[in-house]
């Protein structure tokens, strides 16, 4: 439902599958979602961690390529950089939230504050959320040359989310979004085809 929000944050819907295709092992992902009361509001706190084989520079390049997020983040329709000033980026996002038979278009303007090769903090400027903040942390894994990705978020939609099912729905969305992001980060880029020299 809110997976498009998460990142700018990064996602990777790899349609792995066809019956005859060999099974591919996705990066290990751990996700927890808790409903909490904060400053008189019901919010959802999200923690997600995954590790990819991709090296830190590649992970950073993909996660900060905001305008390409819609290519792999589920339910994100567009992501546009409105301005950049040093390490601060203002981003506009359009996405779709789905619940049962309902579909709702979501519009957000967020601020991303980058600490190069280390972290990205996202905060809400305006849009269809009462509260939205997220922190992406990138940790190199020297033993493998890969990268550990830690995502923490706190969100309060300004539309109805059923209390009993909310945490479960959001967890499913976060798992889908993060799986898509991790899959994109670990995807092998298509090799460049060199032109065959003509005699």
C-alpha positions in Angstrom: 0.0 0.0 0.0 2.7 2.5 0.8 5.6 0.8 -0.7 6.1 3.5 -3.3 7.0 5.9 -0.5 9.8 4.0 0.8 12.4 5.2 -1.1 13.2 6.8 -2.8 14.4 4.5 -1.2 14.9 1.7 -3.5 13.0 -1.4 -4.6 13.3 -4.3 -7.0 10.5 -6.3 -8.4 12.3 -9.1 -10.0 9.8 -11.3 -11.7 11.8 -14.3 -11.0 10.0 -17.0 -12.2 8.7 -19.2 -15.0 8.2 -22.7 -14.2 11.3 -24.1 -15.9 13.6 -21.3 -14.7 16.1 -22.3 -12.0 15.4 -20.9 -8.6 17.3 -17.7 -7.7 18.2 -17.0 -4.1 17.1 -13.5 -3.1 19.2 -11.6 -0.6 18.2 -12.2 3.1 15.8 -9.6 4.3 14.5 -8.9 7.8 11.5 -6.6 8.3 9.6 -5.5 11.4 6.6 -3.1 11.7 5.1 -1.8 14.9 2.1 0.4 15.5 3.0 3.1 18.0 1.6 6.3 19.5 3.8 9.3 19.1 2.8 12.9 19.9 -0.8 11.9 20.0 -0.7 10.2 16.5 -0.9 6.5 15.6 2.2 5.8 13.5 4.0 2.8 12.1 7.6 2.3 12.8 9.5 0.2 10.3 12.9 -1.5 10.5 14.3 -3.5 7.6 17.8 -4.9 6.9 19.2 -6.7 3.9 22.6 -7.5 2.5 23.6 -7.4 -1.2 26.7 -8.5 -3.0 26.9 -5.1 -4.8 29.8 -2.9 -3.7 29.0 0.4 -1.8 29.7 2.7 -4.8 27.1 0.9 -7.0 24.5 0.8 -4.1 25.0 4.6 -3.6 24.7 5.4 -7.3 21.4 3.4 -7.6 19.8 4.7 -4.4 20.6 8.3 -5.2 19.4 8.0 -8.8 16.0 9.2 -7.7 14.5 9.8 -11.1 14.9 6.1 -12.0 13.2 4.8 -8.9 9.9 4.3 -10.7 11.6 1.8 -12.9 11.9 -0.7 -10.1 10.0 0.5 -7.0 6.5 -1.2 -6.9 3.6 1.2 -7.2 5.8 4.3 -7.7 4.6 6.0 -10.9 7.1 8.8 -11.0 9.9 10.4 -9.0 11.3 13.8 -10.0 14.1 15.9 -8.6 12.8 19.4 -8.1 16.0 20.9 -6.8 19.5 20.1 -5.5 21.5 22.3 -3.2 24.7 20.6 -1.9 23.7 17.4 -0.1 20.0 18.4 0.0 17.6 17.1 -2.7 13.9 18.0 -3.0 12.0 15.2 -4.7 8.4 14.9 -5.9 6.8 11.5 -6.0 3.6 10.1 -7.3 2.4 6.6 -6.4 -0.6 4.4 -5.9 -1.9 2.9 -2.7 -4.1 -0.1 -3.0 -6.4 -1.7 -0.4 -8.9 -4.4 -1.2 -10.9 -2.9 -4.1 -9.8 0.7 -3.6 -7.0 2.6 -5.4 -5.7 6.0 -4.3 -3.1 8.2 -5.9 -0.5 9.5 -3.5 1.5 12.7 -4.0 4.5 13.5 -1.8 7.3 16.1 -1.8 10.2 15.1 0.4 13.6 16.3 1.3 16.5 13.8 1.0 19.7 14.8 2.9 22.7 12.8 1.7 25.8 11.8 3.6 27.8 10.4 0.6 28.5 6.7 0.6 27.0 6.5 4.1 23.3 7.5 4.6 20.2 9.2 3.2 17.6 10.9 5.5 14.2 11.5 4.0 11.7 14.0 5.5 8.2 15.0 4.4 7.7 18.5 3.1 4.1 18.1 1.9 1.7 15.6 0.5 -0.7 12.7 1.4 0.9 11.7 4.7 0.5 13.2 8.2 4.1 12.2 9.0 6.8 10.5 7.0 10.5 10.1 7.8 13.0 7.5 6.8 16.7 6.8 7.2 18.8 4.7 4.9 22.2 3.5 6.1 24.8 1.8 4.0 27.4 -0.3 5.6 30.3 -1.9 3.6 30.9 -5.7 4.3 34.7 -6.1 3.8 34.5 -9.9 4.0 32.4 -10.1 0.8 32.8 -6.8 -0.8 29.1 -6.3 -0.5 26.9 -3.8 1.3 24.5 -4.1 4.2 21.4 -1.8 3.9 19.5 -0.7 6.9 16.2 1.1 6.5 14.3 2.8 9.4 11.1 4.7 8.9 8.2 6.3 10.8 4.9 7.0 8.9 1.4 8.2 9.6 -0.9 8.1 6.5 -3.6 10.8 6.3 -6.0 8.2 4.9 -7.7 5.3 6.7 -5.6 2.3 7.5 -7.5 -0.5 9.4 -6.0 -0.7 12.9 -5.9 -4.5 13.2 -4.6 -5.1 9.7 -2.4 -2.0 9.3 0.8 -3.4 10.6 0.5 -6.6 8.5 -0.4 -4.7 5.3 2.5 -2.3 5.8 4.9 -5.1 6.5 3.9 -6.8 3.3 4.4 -3.6 1.4 7.8 -3.0 2.9 8.9 -6.5 2.2 7.9 -6.1 -1.4 9.6 -2.7 -1.8 12.8 -3.8 -0.1 12.9 -7.1 -2.0 12.6 -5.1 -5.2 15.3 -2.7 -4.1 17.7 -5.4 -3.1 17.1 -7.3 -6.3 17.9 -4.1 -8.4 21.0 -3.5 -6.4 22.3 -7.0 -7.0 21.2 -7.2 -10.7 24.1 -7.7 -13.1 24.0 -4.9 -15.6 23.7 -6.1 -19.1 27.1 -6.4 -20.7 27.9 -3.8 -23.4 27.9 -5.3 -26.9 30.9 -4.2 -28.8 30.5 -3.5 -32.5 32.2 -6.0 -34.7 34.9 -4.2 -36.7 34.2 -4.2 -40.4 37.0 -5.4 -42.7 
